[in-house]
């Protein structure tokens, strides 16, 4: 089914198509979900970011993709991490839930994260992180609408594969490294190092390892003698991800002037053709972001404007992020062992 055929379907058939494509796509080669606001979901991006907040940090991310299509993709993530500065360590917990299609193809993940930091001179810090995860994946068969159900007025499917579908559970392991100063950061993460089996029907379908390379720099826009944390700044950044045969590049910038933050990103791999015969390039979306940043709290909203061949039929994607990052009140102020990671 090509993209023009999908656009011409009415909504019930689109729901059916998404259900079948979600099931078949999941069984062929699974891919991780994503957040457009990757800088507001640090623990999901790289476990080496664990514990790089002030002391206590709570992060909430919520994404609705393709809202024009009923029950398409909904993703939520909740994380907490703690900066144990005097042990050069960070500890974190993260819970994610991703639901795709009318069949509620769901993935629930609970993770424990740990990081350890080493100072390199006075201006650089190297952070290494590990993530141990337990994963549960299942499918609601009652929500599926298969091809033979559309042809049969009774609405019953006789597909033999339905009897083989089962829920699965598995452990997962990931790691990453991050090098940062007060003005820049760069690192990489390797997710799904064990490549666990993901098949719902008992055959072999390992989850491909995901390789992520990311970095950014904060450029102050000086306007007189002000403290560094309270002046206008611009922060270009990028994330390149590869999982199996699929790759993706997010590149853009965030502008900040207390307390307002705004950003623009491009998602796609420039000059890469997705279909050489039709001259189609790998382009996905333009991401527009607006947020507010305060000393202990920040919130952001972003919208993915689809620029691929799918066009406006999908409705793009909406995403929100909320972060509480604060220090507990102590009688004696803690001495900072490491420079803080720059905020983007």
C-alpha positions as MATLAB code, in Angstrom:
seq = 'XXXXXXXXXXXXXXXXXXXXXXXXXXXXXXXXXXXXXXXXXXXXXXXXXXXXXXXXXXXXXXXXXXXXXXXXXXXXXXXXXXXXXXXXXXXXXXXXXXXXXXXXXXXXXXXXXXXXXXXXXXXXXXXXXXXXXXXXXXXXXXXXXXXXXXXXXXXXXXXXXXXXXXXXXXXXXXXXXXXXXXXXXXXXXXXXXXXXXXXXXXXXXXXXXXXXXXXXXXXXXXXXXXXXXXXXXXXXXXXXXXXXXXXXXXXXXXXXXXXXXXXXXXXXXXXXXXXXXXXXXXXXXXXXXXXXXXXXXXXXXXXXXXXXXXXXXXXXXXXXXXXXXXXXXXXXXXXXXXXXXXXX';
ca = [
       0.000    0.000    0.000;
       1.574    3.296   -1.045;
       1.123    6.615    0.663;
      -1.501    7.911   -1.768;
      -3.643    4.840   -1.138;
      -3.421    5.396    2.604;
      -4.537    9.018    2.188;
      -7.607    7.933    0.220;
      -8.860    5.493    2.892;
     -11.661    6.464    5.246;
     -10.983    6.377    8.971;
     -12.220    2.838    9.755;
      -9.994    1.410    7.036;
      -7.087    3.565    8.188;
      -7.476    2.148   11.685;
      -7.420   -1.337   10.216;
      -4.339   -0.514    8.159;
      -2.513    0.885   11.176;
      -3.436   -2.158   13.268;
      -2.126   -4.598   10.684;
       0.948   -2.522    9.878;
       1.712   -2.126   13.585;
       1.472   -5.876   14.116;
       3.463   -6.804   11.021;
       6.008   -4.054   11.600;
       6.478   -5.105   15.184;
       7.012   -8.694   14.162;
       9.455   -7.907   11.364;
      11.878   -5.493   13.055;
      10.855   -3.484   16.105;
      11.935    0.120   16.486;
      12.094    2.320   19.567;
       9.709    5.199   20.081;
      11.137    8.711   20.108;
      10.683   12.105   21.711;
      11.099   15.259   19.639;
      12.138   17.078   22.818;
      15.098   14.768   23.340;
      16.837   17.412   25.464;
      13.866   17.273   27.875;
      14.039   13.460   28.155;
      17.705   13.038   29.137;
      17.511    9.632   30.828;
      15.769    8.144   27.785;
      18.391    9.645   25.485;
      21.432    8.393   27.390;
      21.811    6.778   30.847;
      24.987    8.839   31.305;
      22.712   11.868   31.965;
      21.520   10.199   35.188;
      22.144   12.375   38.226;
      23.292   15.450   36.313;
      20.532   17.614   37.774;
      20.847   19.819   40.867;
      19.871   17.063   43.323;
      16.333   15.776   42.759;
      14.945   15.756   39.230;
      11.499   14.598   38.097;
      10.806   14.403   34.356;
       7.511   13.781   32.572;
       7.195   13.391   28.789;
       4.011   12.712   26.865;
       3.622   12.344   23.090;
       0.645   11.792   20.777;
       1.651   10.929   17.221;
      -0.718   10.986   14.241;
      -3.693   12.383   16.225;
      -5.839   12.556   13.058;
      -5.934    8.760   13.081;
      -7.862    7.231   16.020;
      -5.715    5.416   18.599;
      -2.509    5.708   16.618;
       0.567    6.191   18.843;
       0.633    7.404   22.447;
       3.855    7.466   24.489;
       4.434    8.476   28.112;
       7.593    8.484   30.210;
       8.122    9.301   33.883;
      11.613    9.485   35.378;
      13.324   10.431   38.630;
      17.063   10.747   39.200;
      19.195   11.780   42.137;
      22.585   13.471   42.111;
      24.762   11.846   44.779;
      27.544   14.326   44.222;
      29.964   13.283   46.967;
      30.059    9.725   45.553;
      30.415   11.051   41.995;
      27.303    9.054   41.160;
      23.738    9.363   39.957;
      20.807    7.001   40.500;
      17.576    6.965   38.552;
      14.275    5.214   37.856;
      12.310    5.463   34.617;
       8.957    4.093   33.534;
       7.732    4.229   29.941;
       4.501    3.151   28.272;
       4.000    3.099   24.503;
       0.712    2.113   22.813;
       0.299    1.751   19.049;
      -2.763    1.112   16.898;
      -6.345    0.117   17.651;
      -5.016   -3.255   18.792;
      -3.252   -1.481   21.673;
       0.127   -2.973   20.836;
       1.633   -1.941   24.160;
       5.134   -1.827   25.544;
       5.755   -1.148   29.245;
       9.277   -0.643   30.544;
      10.708   -0.157   34.029;
      14.383    0.829   34.298;
      17.031    1.367   36.944;
      19.863    3.690   35.898;
      23.268    4.441   37.363;
      26.032    6.845   36.347;
      29.548    7.592   37.536;
      31.447   10.832   36.882;
      35.141   11.625   36.587;
      36.598   15.131   36.341;
      39.042   15.708   33.499;
      40.946   18.778   34.568;
      38.884   21.729   35.797;
      36.661   22.221   32.766;
      35.556   18.780   31.584;
      33.574   15.930   33.123;
      33.223   12.385   31.797;
      30.031   10.569   32.790;
      29.370    6.879   32.110;
      25.943    5.339   32.579;
      24.224    1.961   32.695;
      20.567    1.051   32.354;
      18.938   -2.189   33.514;
      15.384   -2.621   32.262;
      12.487   -5.047   32.522;
      10.099   -5.005   29.585;
       6.536   -6.237   29.055;
       4.954   -6.270   25.586;
       1.432   -7.355   24.662;
      -1.376   -6.961   22.152;
      -5.131   -6.569   22.610;
      -6.491   -8.932   19.959;
     -10.061   -7.681   20.474;
      -9.037   -4.304   19.099;
      -7.690   -5.685   15.824;
      -9.593   -5.434   12.556;
      -8.109   -7.825    9.982;
      -8.762   -8.175    6.291;
     -11.145  -11.148    6.435;
     -13.275   -9.293    9.000;
     -13.909   -6.520    6.469;
     -15.133   -9.065    3.944;
     -17.287  -10.960    6.432;
     -20.409   -9.253    7.797;
     -20.090  -11.246   11.006;
     -16.878   -9.374   11.776;
     -15.005  -12.509   12.857;
     -11.443  -13.282   11.789;
     -10.311  -16.833   11.089;
      -6.622  -15.997   10.766;
      -4.704  -18.918   12.329;
      -1.877  -16.615   13.459;
      -4.149  -15.013   16.056;
      -3.990  -18.168   18.177;
      -0.179  -17.927   18.297;
      -0.028  -14.375   19.645;
       1.279  -14.203   23.201;
       2.541  -11.537   25.582;
       6.297  -11.451   26.216;
       8.573  -10.280   29.019;
      12.330   -9.795   28.989;
      15.314   -8.034   30.560;
      17.277   -5.410   28.650;
      20.614   -3.683   29.105;
      21.978   -0.359   27.784;
      24.964    1.916   28.335;
      26.341    5.291   27.355;
      29.059    7.901   27.826;
      28.919   11.688   27.969;
      31.634   14.350   27.945;
      30.590   17.857   28.948;
      31.710   21.262   30.134;
      29.693   24.303   31.199;
      29.129   25.238   27.559;
      28.985   22.018   25.499;
      28.237   18.329   25.647;
      28.631   15.294   23.428;
      28.184   11.571   23.846;
      26.815    8.289   22.615;
      24.492    5.566   23.864;
      24.066    1.895   22.979;
      20.582    0.605   23.753;
      19.471   -3.071   23.693;
      22.988   -4.480   23.896;
      21.571   -7.972   24.492;
      19.199   -7.687   21.482;
      16.298   -9.473   23.249;
      13.688  -11.468   21.366;
      10.554   -9.437   20.567;
       8.357  -11.850   18.648;
       4.751  -12.218   19.797;
       4.248  -15.441   17.821;
       7.213  -17.486   19.015;
       9.604  -17.090   16.088;
      12.971  -15.306   16.067;
      12.714  -11.528   16.008;
      15.533   -9.872   17.986;
      15.287   -6.191   18.868;
      18.056   -4.406   17.019;
      20.623   -2.485   19.023;
      20.095    1.280   18.789;
      23.155    3.494   18.407;
      22.727    7.152   19.315;
      25.280    9.951   18.868;
      24.370   13.377   20.229;
      25.871   16.723   21.091;
      25.264   20.415   21.502;
      26.736   23.739   22.544;
      25.368   26.690   24.479;
      26.319   30.058   22.974;
      25.658   33.056   25.260;
      24.416   36.221   23.577;
      26.097   38.777   25.806;
      24.200   41.994   26.461;
      26.065   43.745   29.210;
      27.471   42.563   32.518;
      25.017   39.843   33.534;
      25.398   36.503   35.214;
      25.963   33.698   32.753;
      22.841   31.736   33.757;
      20.539   34.699   33.164;
      21.522   35.991   29.762;
      20.062   35.231   26.380;
      21.592   32.205   24.681;
      21.208   29.957   21.665;
      21.907   26.214   21.824;
      22.351   24.242   18.573;
      22.196   20.470   19.081;
      21.757   17.208   17.171;
      20.915   13.554   17.678;
      21.749   10.844   15.142;
      20.190    7.414   15.695;
      20.587    4.125   13.869;
      18.650    0.943   14.602;
      18.952   -1.919   12.146;
      18.625   -0.559    8.611;
      16.844    2.591    9.793;
      18.561    5.841   10.702;
      17.418    9.330   11.648;
      18.917   12.740   12.267;
      17.413   15.498   14.410;
      19.226   18.815   14.111;
      18.204   22.301   15.211;
      18.535   24.910   17.914;
      16.920   26.231   21.062;
      16.801   29.959   21.909;
      16.432   31.058   25.535;
      15.785   34.381   27.174;
      14.514   34.105   30.744;
      11.994   32.661   31.137;
      11.036   32.020   27.493;
      12.465   29.248   25.366;
      11.759   28.504   21.699;
      13.234   26.031   19.247;
      13.165   24.681   15.720;
      14.397   21.271   14.542;
      14.541   19.338   11.303;
      14.093   15.565   11.306;
      15.411   13.606    8.361;
      18.661   12.551    6.738;
      19.638   15.230    4.155;
      20.457   13.996    0.662;
      19.440   10.410    1.504;
      16.814    8.959   -0.839;
      14.122    6.713    0.587;
      13.047    5.635   -2.899;
      15.656    6.154   -5.666;
      13.110    5.236   -8.358;
      10.720    8.016   -7.367;
      13.342   10.535   -6.249;
      11.956   10.714   -2.704;
      14.245   12.044    0.023;
      14.396   10.992    3.666;
      12.521   13.824    5.339;
      10.088   13.484    8.189;
       9.130   16.655   10.040;
       9.844   20.170   11.187;
       9.565   20.441   14.967;
       8.437   23.711   16.567;
       8.925   24.061   20.311;
       7.926   26.652   22.920;
       8.663   26.528   26.632;
       9.138   28.324   29.928;
      12.220   27.835   32.100;
      12.404   28.826   35.761;
      15.115   28.045   38.359;
      13.497   24.804   39.612;
      10.841   24.116   36.981;
      10.445   24.066   33.237;
       7.707   23.068   30.799;
       7.652   22.743   27.034;
       5.295   22.015   24.159;
       6.299   20.949   20.660;
       4.497   20.156   17.435;
       5.831   17.968   14.632;
       4.786   19.372   11.260;
       4.955   16.471    8.830;
       6.881   17.196    5.611;
       7.128   13.621    4.344;
       4.940   12.172    1.597;
       2.374   11.315    4.258;
       1.537   15.028    4.356;
      -1.089   16.473    6.661;
      -3.212   13.309    6.774;
      -1.458   12.181    9.953;
      -1.986   15.332   11.985;
       1.689   15.468   12.943;
       2.525   14.958   16.608;
       1.975   16.835   19.868;
       4.390   16.559   22.768;
       4.698   18.074   26.223;
       7.498   17.944   28.778;
       7.592   18.925   32.463;
      10.749   18.957   34.601;
      11.208   19.669   38.302;
      14.924   20.058   39.103;
      15.745   21.277   42.608;
      17.988   20.971   45.645;
      16.652   19.955   49.030;
      17.079   22.587   51.697;
      20.120   21.684   53.751;
      21.446   23.338   56.894;
      24.888   23.243   55.368;
      25.197   24.017   51.696;
      26.825   21.190   49.776;
      30.087   21.803   48.019;
      29.794   21.052   44.338;
      32.273   18.381   43.300;
      31.569   18.751   39.582;
      30.621   21.525   37.219;
      26.957   21.350   36.160;
      25.931   19.966   32.803;
      24.666   22.829   30.588;
      20.916   23.253   30.316;
      19.473   23.265   26.818;
];
